[in-house]
Every structure is written in C-alpha cells, then in structure tokens.
Amino acid sequence: MAAKAKSAKTSVLGRTLEQLLDDLSPDERAQVEARSAELHAEVEGLKALRKLAARSQEQIAQSLGVKQPAVHKMERQADLYLSTLRRFVEAAGGTLELRVELPGSGVMRLTGMGELSDDADRSAA
C-alpha cells in the first residue's frame, strides 16, 4: 500500500502545473484561477509594495522627506499610523483606500482616514 501511495506522489511531482490544471474540471480550474488572481492582488507588507512600484528605499525616503533608514524601519513595523501608511503608498505612486466589510452590510470604503488635518500639519512642523 505504501508503494502505491509513493508512486502516485511521484507521478504528481513529475508533472507541470499546466498538466495538473488540465486534469481539473472547468469549474475547478476556474476556482483555482480565481484564487490565484486574489493571491496576486494581495501584497505582503510595505517592502513588497515598494518593490512592485519599482522604487528603492532611497526614492521612497526622498519622497517622504526622511532618510533611508526611516523607510527601512517603516517596512519592518507591524503597526503604523494610517497617515504614515497613506504617505508611504503615495510615495510609491499609489493611493490608499480602506475597505470595511461588515456582516449584512457588504463592503464599504472608509474615507478620510489617514489624512492629516491642517492643525495636525502645523503642529508637526
């Protein structure tokens, strides 16, 4: 029985992704492709975002008006102010949109988060 399981495993490992996908039903293949698209749309952290934007830490730092080590620190932080995240995303050439999904209410865009008021800008200067 163990030999049979081993040969089945070997036959799967020796096949290309395309061959494996060809064996799926059209519905199964559509599900796999949809999930793949979802995963490609997710970005794991600020470092990955910066790399997708083809920007260096130095370029982000110049846009933010900080030194490169500050960008390195931001990329490693697990917890950021939304205003810092918004500025980082904008320095990478993007825009920040915050989505909220509540049960029974669907998906909403939360606006005005991470924007500094004029008073906050003056007190930070």
C-alpha positions as CSV (number, residue, x, y, z in Angstrom):
1,M,0.0,0.0,0.0
2,A,2.8,2.4,0.8
3,A,4.5,1.7,-2.6
4,K,1.2,2.6,-4.3
5,A,1.0,5.9,-2.5
6,K,4.6,6.7,-3.2
7,S,4.1,6.1,-7.0
8,A,1.1,8.3,-7.0
9,K,3.0,11.0,-5.3
10,T,5.9,10.7,-7.8
11,S,3.6,10.9,-10.7
12,V,2.1,14.2,-9.4
13,L,5.6,15.7,-8.7
14,G,6.8,14.9,-12.2
15,R,4.1,16.9,-13.9
16,T,3.9,20.5,-14.8
17,L,1.4,22.9,-13.3
18,E,-0.3,23.1,-16.7
19,Q,-0.7,19.3,-16.8
20,L,-2.3,19.4,-13.3
21,L,-4.6,22.2,-14.3
22,D,-5.6,20.3,-17.5
23,D,-6.9,17.4,-15.3
24,L,-9.3,19.7,-13.4
25,S,-12.9,20.2,-14.4
26,P,-13.7,23.6,-15.9
27,D,-15.3,24.7,-12.6
28,E,-12.4,23.5,-10.6
29,R,-9.9,25.3,-12.9
30,A,-12.0,28.5,-12.7
31,Q,-11.8,28.3,-8.9
32,V,-8.1,27.8,-8.9
33,E,-7.6,30.7,-11.4
34,A,-9.8,33.0,-9.3
35,R,-8.0,32.2,-6.1
36,S,-4.7,32.7,-7.9
37,A,-5.8,36.2,-9.0
38,E,-6.8,37.0,-5.4
39,L,-3.4,36.0,-4.1
40,H,-1.6,38.0,-6.8
41,A,-3.8,41.0,-5.8
42,E,-2.6,40.7,-2.1
43,V,0.6,42.4,-1.2
44,E,2.6,41.2,1.8
45,G,3.8,44.4,3.5
46,L,5.3,47.7,2.5
47,K,8.6,46.2,1.2
48,A,6.6,44.1,-1.3
49,L,4.5,47.2,-2.2
50,R,7.7,49.3,-2.8
51,K,9.2,46.5,-5.0
52,L,6.0,46.3,-7.0
53,A,6.2,50.0,-7.6
54,A,9.9,49.5,-8.7
55,R,11.1,52.1,-6.1
56,S,14.1,51.9,-3.9
57,Q,14.1,52.7,-0.2
58,E,16.1,55.9,-1.0
59,Q,13.5,57.0,-3.6
60,I,10.7,56.5,-1.0
61,A,12.7,58.3,1.6
62,Q,13.3,61.3,-0.7
63,S,9.5,61.5,-1.5
64,L,8.7,61.3,2.3
65,G,11.4,63.8,3.2
66,V,13.1,61.3,5.5
67,K,16.4,59.3,5.5
68,Q,16.6,55.8,4.0
69,P,16.9,54.1,7.5
70,A,13.5,55.5,8.4
71,V,11.9,53.8,5.3
72,H,13.7,50.5,6.4
73,K,12.1,50.9,9.8
74,M,8.6,51.6,8.4
75,E,8.9,48.4,6.2
76,R,9.6,46.3,9.3
77,Q,6.9,47.8,11.6
78,A,3.8,45.8,12.2
79,D,1.8,48.7,13.4
80,L,1.7,52.1,11.6
81,Y,-0.4,55.2,11.8
82,L,-2.8,55.4,8.8
83,S,-1.3,58.7,7.9
84,T,2.2,57.1,7.7
85,L,0.8,54.3,5.6
86,R,-1.0,56.8,3.3
87,R,2.2,58.8,2.8
88,F,4.2,55.7,2.1
89,V,1.7,54.4,-0.5
90,E,1.6,57.9,-2.1
91,A,5.4,58.0,-2.2
92,A,5.3,54.7,-4.1
93,G,3.0,56.3,-6.6
94,G,-0.3,54.8,-5.3
95,T,-3.4,55.8,-3.4
96,L,-4.7,54.3,-0.2
97,E,-8.2,53.0,0.1
98,L,-9.6,51.5,3.3
99,R,-12.3,48.8,2.8
100,V,-14.6,47.7,5.6
101,E,-16.7,44.6,5.3
102,L,-19.5,44.2,7.9
103,P,-21.8,41.2,8.1
104,G,-25.1,42.0,6.4
105,S,-23.8,45.4,5.2
106,G,-21.5,44.5,2.4
107,V,-18.2,46.3,1.5
108,M,-17.8,50.0,2.1
109,R,-15.0,52.4,1.5
110,L,-13.9,54.3,4.7
111,T,-12.9,57.8,3.7
112,G,-11.0,60.5,5.5
113,M,-8.8,58.0,7.4
114,G,-5.1,58.7,7.5
115,E,-5.4,62.3,6.3
116,L,-3.8,64.9,8.4
117,S,-5.8,68.0,9.2
118,D,-4.3,71.4,8.7
119,D,-3.9,71.8,12.5
120,A,-2.0,68.5,12.7
121,D,0.2,69.5,9.9
122,R,1.1,72.8,11.6
123,S,1.8,71.2,15.0
124,A,4.0,68.5,13.4
125,A,6.1,71.2,11.6
